[in-house]
Amino acid sequence: MDLFGDPAVWLPFVFAGLMGTAILVYVILDGFDLGVGLLFPFATPTERDRMVASIGPFWDANETWLVLAIGILLVAFPVAHGVILTALYLPVAVMLVGLILRGVAFEFRVKAPTRHRGAWNKAFFGGSLASTLSQGFMLGMYITGLQFTWANIAFATLTAVFLTVGFSFIGAVWLIGKTEGALQAKAILWARRGIWGLIAGIVAISAASPLVSARIWGKWFSWPEIVWLAPLPILSAVLVLTLWRVLHRLPLDGDRLAWAPFWMASALFVMAFGGLAYSFYPYVVPEQMTIYESAAAPESLIIILVGTMVVLPIIIAYSILAYTVFRGKATELTYY
């Protein structure tokens, strides 16, 4: 296969890479602000305000990556978009309702009268929970090939729970770096407890993937593929152990290593995503359709690529600007 000579080959590959990158960035960035919402029930009213302040400047930009990923799927792989969205219509609808509810609650919880603030806090948590559970369910169904059997639904439900725990964990480590004092101490405790759920989720998905697909089993355990893939679980195990040790050393004087758990958790997400990407390539719909079979015509992809080269740098620049301007510890929440 001429990967770089034939546009019908390299263009689908490029767009698959762009879509995968957008999904990965979304999972990490929107993962932490969804995770902050999931931790709402365990915080005091004052702490909730500070938690919202820690994600306030970023959550809109974070969700842009989801829009970009779905947009690429629609325009670059239209056939696959129809198959995937048709199969996952209900969880997608639940996710969208959750994101809308969360966005409305984000604004109204501060502006509403005090007697109504509790209801909006519950709405913020509920929207975060609905979004993460639906995303986890979609991931589980995707891994099992979008086939709705009772066994696959059970696995997808388990994946939904584990992804929710994973998002709450990355939300906790975000708060470790972004807050201080009692809230930071509480976030460290949340992260110490949540790391076990994160580990369980990675192990469960990694163990189930080769069992639901003979093709993945062959890519993981045949020779020499097993040698190429071996560094991934080894590095993940080392990273988890290091993360566990760092969490049990925090907090340190001068706020040293406060951001280390977030970056290590992000690296874990990257490696888990890399393992999934390796496992499913070249399929965009597992066992049904490859990226080359479902891609739009090369002429269309060239035009789309030009537009992407304009839009993508703007999204990246905006994100960098937001995280640069609002770096440092979260301050008191105010809309004045």
Rosetta blueprint (number, residue, H / E / L):
1 M L
2 D L
3 L L
4 F L
5 G L
6 D L
7 P H
8 A H
9 V H
10 W H
11 L H
12 P H
13 F H
14 V H
15 F H
16 A H
17 G H
18 L H
19 M H
20 G H
21 T H
22 A H
23 I H
24 L H
25 V H
26 Y H
27 V H
28 I H
29 L H
30 D H
31 G H
32 F H
33 D H
34 L H
35 G H
36 V H
37 G H
38 L H
39 L L
40 F H
41 P H
42 F H
43 A L
44 T L
45 P H
46 T H
47 E H
48 R H
49 D H
50 R H
51 M H
52 V H
53 A H
54 S H
55 I H
56 G L
57 P L
58 F L
59 W H
60 D H
61 A H
62 N H
63 E H
64 T H
65 W H
66 L H
67 V H
68 L H
69 A H
70 I H
71 G H
72 I H
73 L H
74 L H
75 V H
76 A H
77 F L
78 P H
79 V H
80 A H
81 H H
82 G H
83 V H
84 I H
85 L H
86 T H
87 A H
88 L L
89 Y H
90 L H
91 P H
92 V H
93 A H
94 V H
95 M H
96 L H
97 V H
98 G H
99 L H
100 I H
101 L H
102 R H
103 G H
104 V H
105 A H
106 F H
107 E H
108 F H
109 R H
110 V H
111 K H
112 A L
113 P L
114 T H
115 R H
116 H H
117 R H
118 G H
119 A H
120 W H
121 N H
122 K H
123 A H
124 F H
125 F H
126 G H
127 G H
128 S H
129 L H
130 A H
131 S H
132 T H
133 L H
134 S H
135 Q H
136 G H
137 F H
138 M H
139 L H
140 G H
141 M H
142 Y H
143 I H
144 T L
145 G L
146 L L
147 Q L
148 F L
149 T L
150 W H
151 A H
152 N H
153 I H
154 A H
155 F H
156 A H
157 T H
158 L H
159 T H
160 A H
161 V H
162 F H
163 L H
164 T H
165 V H
166 G H
167 F H
168 S H
169 F H
170 I H
171 G H
172 A H
173 V H
174 W H
175 L H
176 I H
177 G H
178 K H
179 T L
180 E L
181 G H
182 A H
183 L H
184 Q H
185 A H
186 K H
187 A H
188 I H
189 L H
190 W H
191 A H
192 R H
193 R H
194 G H
195 I H
196 W H
197 G H
198 L H
199 I H
200 A H
201 G H
202 I H
203 V H
204 A H
205 I H
206 S H
207 A H
208 A H
209 S H
210 P H
211 L H
212 V H
213 S L
214 A H
215 R H
216 I H
217 W H
218 G H
219 K H
220 W H
221 F H
222 S L
223 W L
224 P L
225 E H
226 I H
227 V H
228 W H
229 L H
230 A L
231 P H
232 L H
233 P H
234 I H
235 L H
236 S H
237 A H
238 V H
239 L H
240 V H
241 L H
242 T H
243 L H
244 W H
245 R H
246 V H
247 L H
248 H L
249 R L
250 L L
251 P L
252 L L
253 D H
254 G H
255 D H
256 R L
257 L L
258 A L
259 W L
260 A H
261 P H
262 F H
263 W H
264 M H
265 A H
266 S H
267 A H
268 L H
269 F H
270 V H
271 M H
272 A H
273 F H
274 G H
275 G H
276 L H
277 A H
278 Y H
279 S H
280 F H
281 Y L
282 P L
283 Y E
284 V E
285 V E
286 P L
287 E L
288 Q L
289 M E
290 T E
291 I H
292 Y H
293 E H
294 S H
295 A L
296 A L
297 A L
298 P H
299 E H
300 S H
301 L H
302 I H
303 I H
304 I H
305 L H
306 V H
307 G H
308 T H
309 M H
310 V H
311 V H
312 L H
313 P H
314 I H
315 I H
316 I H
317 A H
318 Y H
319 S H
320 I H
321 L H
322 A H
323 Y H
324 T H
325 V H
326 F L
327 R L
328 G L
329 K L
330 A L
331 T L
332 E L
333 L L
334 T L
335 Y L
336 Y L
